[in-house]
Amino acid sequence: MIEDQLQMGREHCAREVLEPVEVYTDQAMTGRKKDRPGFLKLLADADGAFDTIVTGAVGRLSRNLTHTLEAWDLFTLRGIQLYSVIEGPQNFMTVLLQGYGAQMLSEMIGAHMKRGMQGALARNRTHSSAYGYDIVEDAAPCPGHPRHLRAKAETASTTMPDPATLFEGAIARMEQLLSDPDLVDQTGQFLRPIIRRVVLIPDPAAQHGLSAKLETDFAALLAPELEGLPPAHLMC
């Protein structure tokens, strides 16, 4: 959380008798991009506004090594010291290593999430089964089901966007949120209406003997993709 990082910085400044002149943050934005308002203002203010930068970790500046080194060159040119609360005072070598590690971690998380989601899509698994229900393959259709709903479904099926395309869009959005620690706040907001229950299941093969089963709301997952569709499409 950004507030936790700010508290770390405030405590360090108090210990070292440093007077904060500005706080630079980029709430719920990925550190992979350079065009972040807080980051750009930090670079602009490096021309005389301060002589020391305190950050929770070098990876908090950026998750792109090129951007990290460009910022370091600017700080060095301006005679600005960079201090990481977790990693200590910085020099070129430590910035290089920490910046490289931050970028690799971000890329690794993104690759793992993409692989897992592609595997789930290949297995036609969009979510787990509804709790307390089983699929009955040979069940007879409900005799009281209104005929007009069937006709509406047949009409909507010709104009409804491809479900695979909708699902891929939702997965891409989830992948972006889950793969970047900087977007943890948005991730929580996105997952909260989707995950309905977490069920612990005995699993001898699991490390602690238990597996977690997430019961999800598929409609909530696709809600942003379905915006603007006629109600008939959504009903069907």
C-alpha positions in Angstrom: 0.0 0.0 0.0 1.2 3.5 -0.8 0.3 4.8 2.7 2.6 2.1 4.3 5.5 3.3 2.0 4.8 6.9 2.9 4.9 6.0 6.6 8.3 4.3 6.1 9.6 7.4 4.5 8.3 9.7 7.2 9.9 7.6 9.9 13.2 7.6 8.1 13.1 11.4 7.7 12.3 11.8 11.4 15.3 9.6 12.4 17.7 11.4 10.1 16.3 14.9 10.8 15.3 15.4 7.2 12.6 17.9 6.3 10.2 16.6 3.6 9.4 19.3 1.0 7.2 17.2 -1.3 5.6 13.8 -1.5 5.5 12.1 -5.0 3.1 9.3 -5.6 1.3 7.6 -8.4 -1.8 5.9 -7.0 -2.9 2.7 -8.8 -0.6 3.2 -11.8 1.9 0.7 -13.2 5.5 1.4 -12.6 6.4 0.1 -16.0 5.4 3.3 -17.7 7.3 6.6 -17.5 4.4 9.0 -18.1 3.2 9.0 -14.5 2.3 12.4 -13.1 4.2 11.8 -9.8 7.3 10.4 -11.4 7.4 13.2 -14.0 7.0 15.9 -11.3 9.8 14.3 -9.3 12.1 14.5 -12.4 11.1 18.1 -13.0 11.6 19.1 -9.4 15.1 17.6 -9.3 16.3 21.0 -10.6 16.8 22.5 -7.1 13.7 21.6 -5.2 15.5 19.1 -2.9 18.9 17.5 -2.3 17.8 14.0 -1.1 15.2 11.5 -2.3 13.9 8.9 0.1 12.0 6.0 -1.3 10.7 2.7 0.2 12.7 0.7 -2.4 14.4 1.4 -5.7 11.7 -0.6 -7.4 9.2 2.0 -6.2 10.7 4.6 -8.5 10.1 2.5 -11.6 9.8 -1.1 -12.9 11.6 -0.3 -16.1 15.4 -0.4 -15.9 15.9 2.2 -18.6 13.7 4.7 -16.8 15.4 3.9 -13.5 18.9 4.6 -14.9 17.8 7.7 -16.7 16.4 9.1 -13.4 19.7 8.1 -11.6 21.7 10.0 -14.2 19.6 13.1 -13.6 19.9 12.8 -9.8 23.7 12.4 -10.1 24.0 15.4 -12.4 22.0 17.5 -9.9 24.0 16.2 -6.9 20.9 14.6 -5.4 21.3 11.6 -3.0 19.0 8.6 -3.4 18.2 6.6 -0.3 16.1 3.5 -0.1 14.6 2.7 3.3 14.9 -1.0 2.6 18.1 -1.1 0.7 20.0 1.8 2.1 22.0 4.6 0.4 22.3 4.0 -3.4 25.1 4.2 -5.9 25.2 3.3 -9.6 25.8 -0.4 -9.0 23.0 -0.9 -6.4 20.6 1.1 -8.6 21.5 -1.0 -11.6 21.0 -4.3 -9.7 17.8 -3.2 -7.8 16.3 -1.7 -11.0 17.0 -4.8 -13.0 15.5 -7.0 -10.2 12.4 -4.9 -10.1 11.9 -5.1 -13.9 12.5 -8.9 -13.9 10.0 -9.5 -11.1 7.3 -7.5 -12.8 7.9 -9.4 -16.1 8.0 -12.8 -14.4 4.7 -12.2 -12.6 3.1 -11.1 -15.8 4.4 -14.1 -17.7 3.2 -16.6 -15.0 -0.3 -15.0 -14.9 -0.6 -15.0 -18.7 0.4 -18.7 -18.9 -2.1 -19.7 -16.2 -4.9 -17.8 -17.8 -4.1 -19.2 -21.3 -4.1 -22.7 -19.8 -7.5 -22.1 -18.1 -8.9 -20.8 -21.4 -7.5 -23.8 -23.3 -9.3 -26.1 -20.8 -12.6 -24.1 -21.2 -12.4 -23.3 -17.5 -13.8 -19.8 -17.0 -14.6 -20.3 -13.4 -15.3 -23.1 -10.9 -18.7 -24.8 -10.5 -21.4 -23.1 -8.5 -21.3 -24.2 -4.9 -23.9 -26.9 -4.2 -24.8 -27.6 -7.9 -23.8 -30.3 -10.4 -24.1 -30.4 -14.2 -26.8 -32.8 -15.3 -26.0 -33.6 -19.0 -29.3 -35.3 -19.9 -31.7 -33.1 -17.9 -35.0 -32.3 -19.7 -35.7 -28.7 -20.4 -37.9 -26.8 -17.9 -41.5 -27.2 -19.2 -42.5 -23.8 -17.9 -39.8 -21.9 -19.6 -41.4 -19.1 -21.7 -41.1 -19.6 -25.4 -40.4 -15.9 -26.1 -37.1 -16.3 -24.2 -36.0 -19.1 -26.5 -36.8 -16.9 -29.5 -35.0 -14.0 -28.0 -31.9 -16.2 -27.4 -32.0 -17.4 -31.0 -32.1 -13.8 -32.3 -29.5 -12.5 -29.9 -27.1 -15.3 -30.7 -26.6 -14.0 -34.2 -25.5 -10.5 -33.0 -23.9 -11.3 -29.7 -20.1 -10.8 -29.6 -18.0 -13.9 -29.7 -17.8 -15.2 -26.1 -14.2 -16.1 -26.6 -13.4 -12.5 -27.5 -15.2 -11.2 -24.5 -13.4 -13.6 -22.2 -10.0 -12.8 -23.7 -10.6 -9.1 -23.0 -11.6 -9.8 -19.4 -8.6 -12.0 -18.9 -6.2 -9.4 -20.4 -7.6 -6.8 -17.9 -7.2 -9.2 -15.0 -3.7 -10.2 -16.2 -2.6 -6.5 -16.2 -3.9 -6.0 -12.7 -2.5 -9.1 -11.1 0.9 -8.9 -12.8 1.8 -5.5 -11.4 2.1 -4.9 -7.6 1.6 -1.2 -8.2 -2.0 -1.9 -9.2 -2.9 -3.8 -6.0 -5.7 -1.3 -5.1 -7.4 -1.7 -8.5 -6.9 -5.5 -8.3 -8.8 -5.6 -5.0 -11.7 -3.5 -6.5 -11.8 -5.7 -9.6 -11.7 -9.1 -7.8 -14.0 -8.2 -4.9 -17.3 -8.5 -6.9 -16.0 -11.5 -8.8 -14.9 -13.9 -6.0 -18.0 -14.9 -4.1 -16.6 -17.6 -1.8 -13.3 -19.2 -1.0 -13.8 -22.9 0.0 -11.0 -25.0 1.6 -10.9 -28.6 0.2 -8.9 -31.5 1.7 -6.1 -32.3 -0.8 -3.4 -34.8 0.1 -1.3 -33.6 -2.7 -1.2 -30.0 -1.5 1.7 -28.8 0.7 -0.5 -28.2 3.8 -3.2 -30.8 2.9 -5.7 -28.2 1.7 -6.6 -26.5 -1.6 -8.5 -23.3 -2.0 -11.4 -23.3 -4.4 -12.6 -19.9 -5.6 -16.3 -19.6 -6.6 -16.6 -16.7 -9.1 -19.3 -14.7 -10.7 -18.7 -15.0 -14.5 -21.2 -12.2 -15.2 -19.2 -9.8 -13.0 -16.0 -10.8 -14.7 -17.4 -9.9 -18.1 -19.4 -6.9 -16.9 -17.0 -4.3 -18.4 -16.9 -6.2 -21.7 -20.8 -6.3 -21.9 -21.3 -2.6 -21.4 -23.5 -1.1 -24.1 -25.1 -4.4 -25.2 -28.9 -4.4 -25.5 -30.7 -6.0 -22.5 -31.9 -8.9 -24.7 -28.3 -9.9 -25.2 -27.6 -9.8 -21.5 -30.6 -11.9 -20.6 -29.7 -14.6 -23.1 
